[in-house]
Amino acid sequence: MKPRMPTPTRKLLAASLLAILATGCADLPMFDKTPARNASHPKAVPERDPSPQRPAPARAKERDDAPRDAGNLREGIRLYNEGDFNGAIKRLSARELNNGPLATRLTALKYTAFSYCVTSRQPLCRQTFDKALRLDPDFDLAPGEQGHPLWGPVFTQARQAAADKPK
């Protein structure tokens, strides 16, 4: 029969091991609440606000909605960066964003597609990229986003399909 460690020593050892493991978890990326600086990580590098600084006077409704559009866009990107991909999809699909300026719509579609891709919904990711390319045939990802293993191939297929369509 093996000699057993005394109960208080076992409890102290177990508590110490648990404390060591708990502090190690804080360094794991899934517990990190700050945006990644590496653009190849599913947390994208935040972009500057794409809404126009001063809208044209003839677009009074758009001017009134611009702050709300920018707020919804920032909120959607924040949710995406925090890993709440379903929340990001919901926020970025808001009617206000889909009726906003083209740059805002394209950015919202891009992050929506990213959210679909990182949640393994490639058909929806592809459809979202297709929609962005229909709005702007010159739409492209940033260099750091293009080679991403999850959405890079999906975007490449969507872009190729858009280029193959007769005009």
DSSP file (Angstrom, degrees, kcal/mol; ACC not computed):
  #  RESIDUE AA STRUCTURE BP1 BP2  ACC     N-H-->O    O-->H-N    N-H-->O    O-->H-N    TCO  KAPPA ALPHA  PHI   PSI    X-CA   Y-CA   Z-CA
    1    1 A M              0   0    0      0, 0.0     3,-0.0     0, 0.0     0, 0.0   0.000 360.0 360.0 360.0 134.2    0.0    0.0    0.0
    2    2 A K        -     0   0    0      1,-0.1     2,-0.3     0, 0.0     0, 0.0  -0.508 360.0-109.6 -77.6 144.8    1.3    3.5   -1.0
    3    3 A P        -     0   0    0      0, 0.0     2,-0.3     0, 0.0    -1,-0.1  -0.586  36.3-134.9 -72.3 137.3    1.6    6.1    1.7
    4    4 A R        -     0   0    0     -2,-0.3     3,-0.1     1,-0.1     0, 0.0  -0.649  15.0-112.5 -94.2 149.2   -1.0    8.8    1.2
    5    5 A M        -     0   0    0     -2,-0.3     5,-0.1     1,-0.1    -1,-0.1  -0.555  45.7 -95.6 -73.7 141.1   -0.3   12.5    1.5
    6    6 A P     >  -     0   0    0      0, 0.0     4,-2.2     0, 0.0     3,-0.4  -0.270  33.9-115.4 -59.1 147.5   -2.1   14.1    4.5
    7    7 A T  H  > S+     0   0    0      1,-0.2     4,-2.5     2,-0.2     5,-0.2   0.874 112.8  51.2 -56.0 -46.2   -5.5   15.7    3.6
    8    8 A P  H  > S+     0   0    0      0, 0.0     4,-2.1     0, 0.0    -1,-0.2   0.880 111.4  49.3 -62.0 -34.4   -4.5   19.4    4.4
    9    9 A T  H  > S+     0   0    0     -3,-0.4     4,-2.5     2,-0.2    -2,-0.2   0.898 110.6  49.9 -69.7 -39.9   -1.4   19.0    2.1
   10   10 A R  H  X S+     0   0    0     -4,-2.2     4,-2.7     2,-0.2    -1,-0.2   0.912 111.4  48.8 -64.1 -41.8   -3.5   17.5   -0.7
   11   11 A K  H  X S+     0   0    0     -4,-2.5     4,-2.5     2,-0.2    -2,-0.2   0.904 112.4  48.1 -64.4 -41.4   -6.0   20.4   -0.4
   12   12 A L  H  X S+     0   0    0     -4,-2.1     4,-2.4     2,-0.2    -2,-0.2   0.913 113.0  48.1 -65.1 -42.8   -3.2   23.0   -0.4
   13   13 A L  H  X S+     0   0    0     -4,-2.5     4,-2.6     2,-0.2    -2,-0.2   0.917 112.9  48.2 -63.8 -44.0   -1.6   21.3   -3.5
   14   14 A A  H  X S+     0   0    0     -4,-2.7     4,-2.4     2,-0.2    -2,-0.2   0.911 112.6  48.3 -63.6 -42.6   -5.0   21.1   -5.3
   15   15 A A  H  X S+     0   0    0     -4,-2.5     4,-2.3     2,-0.2    -2,-0.2   0.900 112.4  49.2 -65.3 -40.3   -5.7   24.8   -4.5
   16   16 A S  H  X S+     0   0    0     -4,-2.4     4,-2.3     2,-0.2    -2,-0.2   0.923 111.6  48.6 -64.3 -44.5   -2.3   25.8   -5.7
   17   17 A L  H  X S+     0   0    0     -4,-2.6     4,-2.4     1,-0.2    -2,-0.2   0.905 111.3  50.1 -62.4 -42.2   -2.7   23.9   -8.9
   18   18 A L  H  X S+     0   0    0     -4,-2.4     4,-2.5     2,-0.2    -1,-0.2   0.902 110.4  49.9 -62.7 -42.0   -6.1   25.4   -9.5
   19   19 A A  H  X S+     0   0    0     -4,-2.3     4,-2.1     2,-0.2    -2,-0.2   0.903 110.9  49.5 -64.0 -41.2   -4.7   28.9   -9.0
   20   20 A I  H  X S+     0   0    0     -4,-2.3     4,-1.6     1,-0.2    -2,-0.2   0.926 113.2  46.4 -64.3 -44.4   -1.8   28.3  -11.4
   21   21 A L  H  X S+     0   0    0     -4,-2.4     4,-1.5     1,-0.2    -2,-0.2   0.894 110.8  52.9 -65.0 -39.9   -4.2   26.9  -14.1
   22   22 A A  H  X S+     0   0    0     -4,-2.5     4,-0.8     1,-0.2    -1,-0.2   0.889 109.5  47.6 -65.5 -39.3   -6.7   29.8  -13.6
   23   23 A T  H  < S+     0   0    0     -4,-2.1     3,-0.4     1,-0.2     4,-0.4   0.834 108.7  55.7 -72.2 -29.5   -4.0   32.5  -14.1
   24   24 A G  H >< S+     0   0    0     -4,-1.6     3,-1.2     1,-0.2     4,-0.3   0.826  99.5  60.8 -68.6 -31.1   -2.7   30.7  -17.1
   25   25 A C  H >< S+     0   0    0     -4,-1.5     3,-1.5     1,-0.3     6,-0.3   0.779  90.6  68.6 -66.7 -26.8   -6.2   30.8  -18.7
   26   26 A A  T 3< S+     0   0    0     -4,-0.8    -1,-0.3    -3,-0.4    -2,-0.2   0.750  96.5  54.9 -65.1 -21.3   -6.1   34.6  -18.6
   27   27 A D  T <  S+     0   0    0     -3,-1.2    -1,-0.3    -4,-0.4    -2,-0.2   0.551  83.2 106.4 -88.8  -7.4   -3.4   34.5  -21.3
   28   28 A L  S X> S-     0   0    0     -3,-1.5     3,-1.6    -4,-0.3     4,-0.5  -0.482  77.6-125.3 -72.5 142.6   -5.4   32.4  -23.7
   29   29 A P  G >4 S+     0   0    0      0, 0.0     3,-1.1     0, 0.0    -1,-0.1   0.811 106.7  63.7 -58.6 -31.6   -6.8   34.4  -26.7
   30   30 A M  G 34 S+     0   0    0      1,-0.3    -4,-0.1    -5,-0.0    -5,-0.0   0.742 106.4  44.6 -67.9 -19.7  -10.4   33.4  -26.1
   31   31 A F  G <4 S+     0   0    0     -3,-1.6     2,-0.5    -6,-0.3    -1,-0.3   0.473  89.3 103.6 -98.4  -3.9  -10.3   35.2  -22.8
   32   32 A D    <<  -     0   0    0     -3,-1.1     4,-0.1    -4,-0.5    -5,-0.1  -0.688  49.1-171.8 -82.1 122.0   -8.5   38.3  -24.2
   33   33 A K        +     0   0    0     -2,-0.5    -1,-0.1     2,-0.1    -3,-0.0   0.392  56.4  95.3 -95.3   2.6  -11.1   41.1  -24.6
   34   34 A T  S    S-     0   0    0      1,-0.1     3,-0.1    48,-0.0    -2,-0.1  -0.705  86.4 -99.7 -93.5 147.1   -8.7   43.4  -26.5
   35   35 A P        -     0   0    0      0, 0.0     2,-0.1     0, 0.0    -1,-0.1  -0.326  41.7-107.9 -63.2 144.5   -8.7   43.5  -30.3
   36   36 A A        -     0   0    0      1,-0.1    45,-0.0     8,-0.1    -3,-0.0  -0.431  16.1-152.7 -70.4 146.6   -6.0   41.5  -32.0
   37   37 A R  S    S+     0   0    0     -2,-0.1     2,-0.6     8,-0.1    -1,-0.1   0.628  77.4  84.7 -92.3 -16.1   -3.2   43.4  -33.7
   38   38 A N  S >  S-     0   0    0      1,-0.1     3,-1.7     6,-0.1     5,-0.1  -0.786  71.4-151.2 -89.4 118.7   -2.6   40.6  -36.1
   39   39 A A  T 3  S+     0   0    0     -2,-0.6    -1,-0.1     1,-0.3     6,-0.1   0.635  90.5  66.8 -68.7 -13.5   -5.0   41.0  -39.1
   40   40 A S  T 3  S+     0   0    0      4,-0.1    -1,-0.3   108,-0.1     4,-0.1   0.562  82.9  92.6 -84.2  -5.8   -4.9   37.2  -39.8
   41   41 A H  S <  S-     0   0    0     -3,-1.7     4,-0.1     2,-0.3   107,-0.1  -0.551  93.9-110.7 -81.8 150.6   -6.7   36.6  -36.5
   42   42 A P  S    S+     0   0    0      0, 0.0     2,-0.9     0, 0.0    -1,-0.1   0.741 105.9  81.4 -56.7 -21.1  -10.5   36.4  -36.5
   43   43 A K  S    S-     0   0    0     -5,-0.1    -2,-0.3    38,-0.1    38,-0.1  -0.775  84.8-144.3 -82.9 110.8  -10.5   39.6  -34.6
   44   44 A A        -     0   0    0     -2,-0.9    -8,-0.1    33,-0.1    -5,-0.1  -0.341  19.3-100.6 -75.8 156.2  -10.0   42.1  -37.3
   45   45 A V        -     0   0    0     -6,-0.1    -1,-0.1     1,-0.1    -8,-0.1  -0.643  49.6-106.8 -72.9 126.1   -8.0   45.3  -37.0
   46   46 A P        -     0   0    0      0, 0.0     2,-0.2     0, 0.0    -1,-0.1  -0.238  35.1-144.4 -58.6 141.1  -10.6   48.1  -36.5
   47   47 A E        -     0   0    0      1,-0.1     2,-0.1    -3,-0.0    -3,-0.0  -0.585  23.0 -94.8 -99.4 165.5  -11.0   50.4  -39.4
   48   48 A R        -     0   0    0     -2,-0.2    -1,-0.1     1,-0.1     0, 0.0  -0.425  58.1 -81.1 -73.8 159.1  -11.6   54.1  -39.5
   49   49 A D        -     0   0    0      1,-0.2    -1,-0.1    -2,-0.1    55,-0.1  -0.455  40.1-159.8 -64.0 119.1  -15.2   55.2  -39.7
   50   50 A P        +     0   0    0      0, 0.0    54,-0.2     0, 0.0    53,-0.2   0.557  55.2 110.2 -82.3  -6.2  -16.2   55.0  -43.4
   51   51 A S  S    S-     0   0    0     52,-0.1    -2,-0.0     1,-0.1    49,-0.0  -0.392  81.7 -95.1 -69.3 147.9  -19.2   57.3  -43.2
   52   52 A P        -     0   0    0      0, 0.0    -1,-0.1     0, 0.0    -3,-0.0  -0.256  21.8-136.6 -64.7 148.3  -18.6   60.7  -44.9
   53   53 A Q  S    S+     0   0    0      1,-0.3    -2,-0.1    -3,-0.1     0, 0.0   0.915  94.7  14.0 -70.1 -43.7  -17.5   63.6  -42.8
   54   54 A R  S    S-     0   0    0      0, 0.0    -1,-0.3     0, 0.0     9,-0.0  -0.883  81.7-148.3-137.3 102.4  -19.9   66.1  -44.4
   55   55 A P        -     0   0    0      0, 0.0     5,-0.0     0, 0.0    -4,-0.0  -0.251  33.5 -89.3 -69.6 159.1  -22.8   64.7  -46.5
   56   56 A A    >   -     0   0    0      1,-0.1     3,-1.8     2,-0.1     7,-0.2  -0.378  34.0-121.3 -65.5 144.0  -24.1   66.6  -49.5
   57   57 A P  T 3  S+     0   0    0      0, 0.0     3,-0.3     0, 0.0    -1,-0.1   0.797 109.1  64.5 -59.1 -30.1  -27.0   69.0  -48.6
   58   58 A A  T 3  S+     0   0    0      1,-0.3     2,-0.5     2,-0.1     3,-0.2   0.644  93.1  65.7 -69.6 -12.5  -29.4   67.2  -50.9
   59   59 A R    <>  +     0   0    0     -3,-1.8     4,-2.1     1,-0.2    -1,-0.3  -0.470  59.2 150.2-107.0  60.2  -29.2   64.1  -48.8
   60   60 A A  H  > S+     0   0    0     -2,-0.5     4,-2.2    -3,-0.3    -1,-0.2   0.890  71.5  50.8 -62.1 -42.6  -30.8   65.4  -45.7
   61   61 A K  H  > S+     0   0    0     -3,-0.2     4,-1.8     1,-0.2    -1,-0.2   0.927 110.9  48.9 -62.5 -43.9  -32.2   62.1  -44.5
   62   62 A E  H  > S+     0   0    0      1,-0.2     4,-1.4     2,-0.2    -1,-0.2   0.876 109.1  53.6 -62.7 -37.5  -28.8   60.4  -44.9
   63   63 A R  H  < S+     0   0    0     -4,-2.1    -1,-0.2     1,-0.2     3,-0.2   0.906 108.5  49.4 -64.3 -40.7  -27.2   63.2  -43.0
   64   64 A D  H  < S+     0   0    0     -4,-2.2     4,-0.4     1,-0.2    -1,-0.2   0.855 115.8  43.2 -66.0 -34.1  -29.7   62.7  -40.1
   65   65 A D  H  X S+     0   0    0     -4,-1.8     4,-3.2     1,-0.2     5,-0.2   0.632  90.1  89.1 -86.5 -14.5  -29.0   58.9  -40.1
   66   66 A A  H  X S+     0   0    0     -4,-1.4     4,-2.8     1,-0.2     5,-0.2   0.894  88.1  46.9 -55.8 -47.1  -25.2   59.2  -40.5
   67   67 A P  H  > S+     0   0    0      0, 0.0     4,-2.2     0, 0.0    -1,-0.2   0.905 115.4  46.7 -62.6 -37.2  -24.4   59.3  -36.7
   68   68 A R  H  > S+     0   0    0     -4,-0.4     4,-2.8     2,-0.2    -2,-0.2   0.912 112.4  50.7 -68.5 -41.3  -26.8   56.4  -36.1
   69   69 A D  H  X S+     0   0    0     -4,-3.2     4,-2.7     1,-0.2     5,-0.2   0.942 112.0  47.0 -58.5 -48.2  -25.2   54.4  -39.0
   70   70 A A  H  X S+     0   0    0     -4,-2.8     4,-2.8    -5,-0.2    -1,-0.2   0.893 112.4  50.3 -63.1 -40.0  -21.7   55.1  -37.6
   71   71 A G  H  X S+     0   0    0     -4,-2.2     4,-2.5    -5,-0.2    -1,-0.2   0.917 112.2  46.4 -64.6 -43.8  -22.8   54.1  -34.1
   72   72 A N  H  X S+     0   0    0     -4,-2.8     4,-2.6     2,-0.2    -2,-0.2   0.897 113.5  49.8 -64.5 -39.8  -24.4   50.8  -35.4
   73   73 A L  H  X S+     0   0    0     -4,-2.7     4,-2.5    -5,-0.2     5,-0.2   0.944 112.5  46.0 -64.6 -47.4  -21.3   50.1  -37.5
   74   74 A R  H  X S+     0   0    0     -4,-2.8     4,-2.5     1,-0.2    -2,-0.2   0.910 113.5  50.0 -61.1 -41.5  -19.0   50.7  -34.6
   75   75 A E  H  X S+     0   0    0     -4,-2.5     4,-2.5     2,-0.2    -1,-0.2   0.912 110.8  49.3 -64.1 -42.9  -21.2   48.6  -32.3
   76   76 A G  H  X S+     0   0    0     -4,-2.6     4,-2.2     2,-0.2    -2,-0.2   0.905 112.7  46.7 -62.8 -42.2  -21.3   45.7  -34.8
   77   77 A I  H  X S+     0   0    0     -4,-2.5     4,-2.8     2,-0.2    -1,-0.2   0.882 111.1  52.9 -67.4 -37.7  -17.5   45.8  -35.2
   78   78 A R  H  X S+     0   0    0     -4,-2.5     4,-1.7    -5,-0.2    -2,-0.2   0.932 109.6  48.1 -62.4 -45.4  -17.1   45.9  -31.4
   79   79 A L  H  <>S+     0   0    0     -4,-2.5     5,-2.5     2,-0.2     4,-0.4   0.909 112.0  50.3 -60.5 -42.1  -19.3   42.8  -31.0
   80   80 A Y  H ><5S+     0   0    0     -4,-2.2     3,-1.6     1,-0.2    -2,-0.2   0.942 110.0  49.3 -60.2 -48.8  -17.3   41.1  -33.8
   81   81 A N  H 3<5S+     0   0    0     -4,-2.8    -1,-0.2     1,-0.3    -2,-0.2   0.790 109.1  53.2 -64.2 -27.5  -14.0   41.9  -32.1
   82   82 A E  T 3<5S-     0   0    0     -4,-1.7    -1,-0.3    -5,-0.2    -2,-0.2   0.477 120.6-108.8 -86.1  -2.0  -15.3   40.6  -28.7
   83   83 A G  T < 5S+     0   0    0     -3,-1.6     2,-1.5    -4,-0.4     3,-0.2   0.549  80.0 130.0  88.6   7.1  -16.3   37.3  -30.4
   84   84 A D     >< +     0   0    0     -5,-2.5     4,-2.3    -6,-0.2    -1,-0.2  -0.617  25.5 163.9 -90.7  75.8  -20.1   37.8  -30.3
   85   85 A F  H  > S+     0   0    0     -2,-1.5     4,-2.5     1,-0.2    -1,-0.2   0.858  70.1  50.2 -68.4 -37.4  -20.4   36.9  -33.9
   86   86 A N  H  > S+     0   0    0     -3,-0.2     4,-2.2     2,-0.2    -1,-0.2   0.904 112.3  48.6 -67.3 -39.4  -24.2   36.4  -33.8
   87   87 A G  H  > S+     0   0    0      2,-0.2     4,-2.5     1,-0.2    -2,-0.2   0.889 111.1  51.1 -63.1 -39.5  -24.7   39.7  -32.1
   88   88 A A  H  X S+     0   0    0     -4,-2.3     4,-3.1     2,-0.2     5,-0.2   0.920 108.8  50.6 -64.2 -43.6  -22.4   41.3  -34.7
   89   89 A I  H  X S+     0   0    0     -4,-2.5     4,-1.0     1,-0.2    -2,-0.2   0.923 112.2  47.6 -60.5 -43.8  -24.5   39.8  -37.6
   90   90 A K  H  < S+     0   0    0     -4,-2.2     3,-0.3     2,-0.2    -2,-0.2   0.933 116.2  42.9 -63.4 -46.2  -27.7   41.1  -36.0
   91   91 A R  H >< S+     0   0    0     -4,-2.5     3,-1.3     1,-0.2     6,-0.2   0.906 114.7  49.1 -67.7 -41.7  -26.3   44.6  -35.5
   92   92 A L  H 3< S+     0   0    0     -4,-3.1    -1,-0.2     1,-0.3    -2,-0.2   0.629 106.5  57.6 -76.4 -12.1  -24.6   44.8  -38.9
   93   93 A S  T 3< S+     0   0    0     -4,-1.0    -1,-0.3    -3,-0.3    -2,-0.2   0.311  78.2 133.6 -96.2   7.6  -27.8   43.7  -40.6
   94   94 A A    X>  -     0   0    0     -3,-1.3     4,-1.9     1,-0.1     3,-0.6  -0.235  66.8-121.4 -60.4 146.4  -29.8   46.5  -39.2
   95   95 A R  H 3> S+     0   0    0      1,-0.2     4,-1.3     2,-0.2     5,-0.1   0.862 110.5  60.6 -56.9 -38.7  -32.0   48.4  -41.7
   96   96 A E  H 34 S+     0   0    0      1,-0.2    -1,-0.2     2,-0.2     3,-0.2   0.889 107.9  44.1 -59.5 -39.2  -30.3   51.7  -40.9
   97   97 A L  H X4 S+     0   0    0     -3,-0.6     3,-1.2     1,-0.2    -1,-0.2   0.885 110.2  54.4 -72.8 -37.8  -26.9   50.3  -42.1
   98   98 A N  H 3< S+     0   0    0     -4,-1.9    -1,-0.2     1,-0.3    -2,-0.2   0.676 114.1  42.1 -71.6 -15.7  -28.4   48.6  -45.2
   99   99 A N  T 3< S+     0   0    0     -4,-1.3    -1,-0.3    -3,-0.2    -2,-0.2   0.304 101.4  95.4-107.6   6.7  -29.9   51.9  -46.3
  100  100 A G  S <  S-     0   0    0     -3,-1.2    -3,-0.1     1,-0.2   -38,-0.1   0.021  88.1 -46.6 -85.4-167.3  -26.9   54.0  -45.4
  101  101 A P     >  -     0   0    0      0, 0.0     4,-2.4     0, 0.0     3,-0.2  -0.214  56.8-111.7 -61.0 153.8  -23.9   55.3  -47.5
  102  102 A L  H  > S+     0   0    0      1,-0.2     4,-2.8     2,-0.2     5,-0.2   0.893 116.0  52.8 -56.9 -45.0  -22.2   52.8  -49.7
  103  103 A A  H  > S+     0   0    0      1,-0.2     4,-2.0     2,-0.2    -1,-0.2   0.885 110.7  48.1 -61.4 -38.5  -18.9   52.7  -47.7
  104  104 A T  H  > S+     0   0    0     -3,-0.2     4,-2.5     2,-0.2    -1,-0.2   0.920 112.0  49.2 -67.2 -43.8  -20.9   51.9  -44.5
  105  105 A R  H  X S+     0   0    0     -4,-2.4     4,-2.6     1,-0.2    -2,-0.2   0.910 111.3  49.6 -61.8 -42.5  -22.9   49.2  -46.2
  106  106 A L  H  X S+     0   0    0     -4,-2.8     4,-2.3     2,-0.2    -1,-0.2   0.904 111.6  47.5 -65.7 -41.1  -19.8   47.6  -47.6
  107  107 A T  H  X S+     0   0    0     -4,-2.0     4,-2.3    -5,-0.2     5,-0.2   0.916 112.6  49.7 -65.8 -41.8  -18.0   47.6  -44.3
  108  108 A A  H  X S+     0   0    0     -4,-2.5     4,-2.0     1,-0.2    -2,-0.2   0.912 111.9  48.5 -62.4 -42.3  -21.1   46.1  -42.6
  109  109 A L  H  X S+     0   0    0     -4,-2.6     4,-2.7     2,-0.2    -1,-0.2   0.891 109.2  53.6 -64.9 -39.0  -21.3   43.4  -45.2
  110  110 A K  H  X S+     0   0    0     -4,-2.3     4,-2.5     1,-0.2    -2,-0.2   0.948 112.2  42.5 -61.6 -49.2  -17.6   42.6  -44.8
  111  111 A Y  H  X S+     0   0    0     -4,-2.3     4,-2.2     2,-0.2    -1,-0.2   0.823 112.8  54.6 -69.4 -29.7  -17.8   42.1  -41.1
  112  112 A T  H  X S+     0   0    0     -4,-2.0     4,-2.3    -5,-0.2    -1,-0.2   0.930 109.7  47.1 -65.6 -44.8  -21.1   40.2  -41.5
  113  113 A A  H  X S+     0   0    0     -4,-2.7     4,-2.7     2,-0.2    -2,-0.2   0.926 111.0  51.5 -61.7 -44.9  -19.3   37.8  -44.0
  114  114 A F  H  X S+     0   0    0     -4,-2.5     4,-2.7     1,-0.2    -1,-0.2   0.920 109.7  50.8 -56.8 -43.7  -16.4   37.5  -41.6
  115  115 A S  H  X S+     0   0    0     -4,-2.2     4,-0.9     1,-0.2    -1,-0.2   0.900 110.5  48.2 -63.5 -41.4  -18.9   36.6  -38.8
  116  116 A Y  H  <>S+     0   0    0     -4,-2.3     5,-2.9     1,-0.2     3,-0.5   0.920 112.5  49.5 -64.0 -42.3  -20.6   34.0  -40.9
  117  117 A C  H ><5S+     0   0    0     -4,-2.7     3,-1.7     1,-0.2    -2,-0.2   0.922 109.2  49.5 -65.2 -44.1  -17.2   32.4  -41.9
  118  118 A V  H 3<5S+     0   0    0     -4,-2.7    -1,-0.2     1,-0.3    -2,-0.2   0.661 109.7  53.1 -73.7 -12.0  -15.8   32.2  -38.4
  119  119 A T  T 3<5S-     0   0    0     -4,-0.9    -1,-0.3    -3,-0.5    -2,-0.2   0.098 121.0-108.6-104.3  21.3  -19.1   30.5  -37.2
  120  120 A S  T < 5S+     0   0    0     -3,-1.7     2,-0.3     1,-0.1    -3,-0.2   0.817  80.0 129.6  60.2  37.2  -18.8   27.9  -40.0
  121  121 A R     >< +     0   0    0     -5,-2.9     4,-2.2     1,-0.2     3,-0.4  -0.562  22.4 161.9-115.7  65.6  -21.6   29.2  -42.1
  122  122 A Q  H  >  +     0   0    0     -2,-0.3     4,-3.0     1,-0.2     5,-0.2   0.841  68.2  56.8 -59.0 -39.4  -19.7   29.4  -45.4
  123  123 A P  H  > S+     0   0    0      0, 0.0     4,-2.4     0, 0.0    -1,-0.2   0.927 111.9  43.1 -60.2 -41.1  -22.8   29.6  -47.7
  124  124 A L  H  > S+     0   0    0     -3,-0.4     4,-2.1     2,-0.2    -2,-0.2   0.872 112.6  53.7 -70.0 -35.6  -24.0   32.7  -45.9
  125  125 A C  H  X S+     0   0    0     -4,-2.2     4,-2.2     2,-0.2    -1,-0.2   0.942 110.7  46.5 -59.6 -47.6  -20.5   34.1  -45.9
  126  126 A R  H  X S+     0   0    0     -4,-3.0     4,-2.8     1,-0.2    -2,-0.2   0.915 110.8  51.7 -62.5 -44.6  -20.4   33.6  -49.7
  127  127 A Q  H  X S+     0   0    0     -4,-2.4     4,-2.2    -5,-0.2    -1,-0.2   0.877 109.7  50.4 -61.0 -36.9  -23.8   35.2  -50.2
  128  128 A T  H  X S+     0   0    0     -4,-2.1     4,-2.1     2,-0.2    -1,-0.2   0.911 111.2  47.0 -69.7 -41.8  -22.7   38.2  -48.1
  129  129 A F  H  X S+     0   0    0     -4,-2.2     4,-2.4     2,-0.2    -2,-0.2   0.901 110.6  54.0 -63.8 -39.9  -19.5   38.7  -50.2
  130  130 A D  H  X S+     0   0    0     -4,-2.8     4,-1.8     1,-0.2    -2,-0.2   0.915 108.0  49.8 -58.4 -43.2  -21.6   38.3  -53.4
  131  131 A K  H  X S+     0   0    0     -4,-2.2     4,-2.0     1,-0.2    -1,-0.2   0.910 109.9  50.2 -63.6 -42.4  -23.9   41.1  -52.2
  132  132 A A  H  X S+     0   0    0     -4,-2.1     4,-2.2     1,-0.2    -1,-0.2   0.900 110.8  49.4 -62.5 -40.4  -20.9   43.3  -51.5
  133  133 A L  H  < S+     0   0    0     -4,-2.4    -1,-0.2     1,-0.2    -2,-0.2   0.789 108.1  53.7 -72.2 -26.7  -19.5   42.7  -54.9
  134  134 A R  H  < S+     0   0    0     -4,-1.8    -1,-0.2    -5,-0.2    -2,-0.2   0.879 110.9  46.8 -70.2 -37.6  -22.9   43.4  -56.5
  135  135 A L  H  < S+     0   0    0     -4,-2.0    -2,-0.2     1,-0.3    -1,-0.2   0.895 135.1  10.1 -68.7 -39.3  -22.9   46.8  -54.7
  136  136 A D    ><  -     0   0    0     -4,-2.2     3,-2.5    -5,-0.2    -1,-0.3  -0.844  61.7-163.8-144.7 101.7  -19.3   47.6  -55.7
  137  137 A P  T 3  S+     0   0    0      0, 0.0    -4,-0.1     0, 0.0    -1,-0.1   0.725  94.9  56.5 -59.3 -20.6  -17.6   45.3  -58.3
  138  138 A D  T 3  S+     0   0    0      2,-0.1    -5,-0.1    -5,-0.0     0, 0.0   0.380  77.1 132.5 -91.2   4.4  -14.2   46.8  -57.1
  139  139 A F    <   +     0   0    0     -3,-2.5     2,-0.3    -7,-0.2    -6,-0.0  -0.306  30.7 167.2 -57.4 135.6  -14.9   45.8  -53.5
  140  140 A D        -     0   0    0     19,-0.0     2,-0.2     0, 0.0    -2,-0.1  -0.967  34.0-110.9-147.4 160.5  -11.8   44.1  -52.0
  141  141 A L        -     0   0    0     -2,-0.3     5,-0.1     1,-0.1    11,-0.0  -0.564  43.0 -95.5 -88.4 157.9  -10.4   43.0  -48.7
  142  142 A A    >>  -     0   0    0     -2,-0.2     3,-1.6     1,-0.1     4,-1.6  -0.351  42.5-104.5 -65.5 154.9   -7.4   44.7  -47.0
  143  143 A P  H 3> S+     0   0    0      0, 0.0     4,-0.7     0, 0.0     3,-0.2   0.859 122.4  51.1 -52.7 -39.0   -4.1   42.9  -47.7
  144  144 A G  H 34 S+     0   0    0      1,-0.2    -2,-0.0     2,-0.1    -3,-0.0   0.687 112.0  47.8 -72.9 -17.2   -4.0   41.4  -44.2
  145  145 A E  H X4 S+     0   0    0     -3,-1.6     3,-1.3     1,-0.1    -1,-0.2   0.706  95.0  74.6 -92.6 -23.4   -7.6   40.1  -44.6
  146  146 A Q  H 3< S+     0   0    0     -4,-1.6    10,-0.2     1,-0.3    -2,-0.1   0.859  96.8  43.9 -64.4 -39.5   -7.2   38.5  -48.1
  147  147 A G  T 3< S+     0   0    0     -4,-0.7    -1,-0.3     5,-0.1    -2,-0.1   0.278  77.8 137.2 -92.4  13.5   -5.2   35.4  -47.1
  148  148 A H    <>  -     0   0    0     -3,-1.3     4,-1.9     1,-0.1  -107,-0.1  -0.357  56.3-133.7 -62.1 135.7   -7.3   34.5  -44.0
  149  149 A P  T  4 S+     0   0    0      0, 0.0    -1,-0.1     0, 0.0  -109,-0.0   0.741  98.9  42.3 -66.4 -22.3   -7.8   30.7  -43.9
  150  150 A L  T  4 S+     0   0    0      2,-0.1     4,-0.4     3,-0.1    -2,-0.0   0.926 132.0  13.8 -89.6 -50.8  -11.6   31.0  -43.1
  151  151 A W  T  > S+     0   0    0     -6,-0.1     4,-2.8     2,-0.1     5,-0.2   0.635 107.8  80.7-103.8 -14.0  -12.9   33.8  -45.3
  152  152 A G  H  X S+     0   0    0     -4,-1.9     4,-2.4     1,-0.2     5,-0.2   0.947  98.0  41.5 -57.1 -53.1  -10.0   34.2  -47.8
  153  153 A P  H  > S+     0   0    0      0, 0.0     4,-2.1     0, 0.0    -1,-0.2   0.874 114.9  52.1 -64.6 -35.5  -11.0   31.3  -50.1
  154  154 A V  H  > S+     0   0    0     -4,-0.4     4,-2.2     2,-0.2    -2,-0.2   0.924 111.6  46.2 -66.2 -43.7  -14.7   32.2  -49.8
  155  155 A F  H  X S+     0   0    0     -4,-2.8     4,-2.9     2,-0.2     5,-0.2   0.910 110.0  54.0 -65.3 -40.9  -14.0   35.8  -50.9
  156  156 A T  H  X S+     0   0    0     -4,-2.4     4,-2.4    -5,-0.2    -1,-0.2   0.911 109.9  47.6 -60.0 -42.5  -11.7   34.6  -53.7
  157  157 A Q  H  X S+     0   0    0     -4,-2.1     4,-2.4     2,-0.2    -1,-0.2   0.916 113.0  48.2 -63.7 -43.1  -14.5   32.4  -55.1
  158  158 A A  H  X S+     0   0    0     -4,-2.2     4,-2.3     2,-0.2    -2,-0.2   0.912 112.6  48.0 -64.7 -42.1  -17.1   35.2  -54.8
  159  159 A R  H  X S+     0   0    0     -4,-2.9     4,-2.2     2,-0.2    -1,-0.2   0.906 112.1  49.6 -65.6 -41.2  -14.8   37.6  -56.6
  160  160 A Q  H  X S+     0   0    0     -4,-2.4     4,-1.9    -5,-0.2    -2,-0.2   0.909 111.1  49.3 -64.5 -41.8  -14.0   35.1  -59.3
  161  161 A A  H  X S+     0   0    0     -4,-2.4     4,-1.0     1,-0.2    -2,-0.2   0.895 111.2  49.7 -64.6 -39.5  -17.7   34.4  -59.9
  162  162 A A  H  < S+     0   0    0     -4,-2.3     3,-0.3     1,-0.2    -1,-0.2   0.877 111.3  49.0 -65.9 -36.9  -18.4   38.2  -60.0
  163  163 A A  H  < S+     0   0    0     -4,-2.2    -1,-0.2     1,-0.2    -2,-0.2   0.821 108.6  53.9 -72.0 -30.4  -15.6   38.7  -62.6
  164  164 A D  H  < S+     0   0    0     -4,-1.9    -1,-0.2    -5,-0.2    -2,-0.2   0.679  86.2  99.8 -77.4 -18.1  -16.9   35.7  -64.7
  165  165 A K  S  < S-     0   0    0     -4,-1.0     2,-0.1    -3,-0.3    -3,-0.0  -0.475  82.5-113.5 -70.7 136.5  -20.4   37.2  -64.9
  166  166 A P              0   0    0      0, 0.0    -1,-0.1     0, 0.0    -2,-0.1  -0.438 360.0 360.0 -68.8 145.5  -21.1   39.0  -68.2
  167  167 A K              0   0    0     -2,-0.1    -2,-0.0    -4,-0.1    -4,-0.0   0.423 360.0 360.0 -97.8 360.0  -21.7   42.7  -67.8
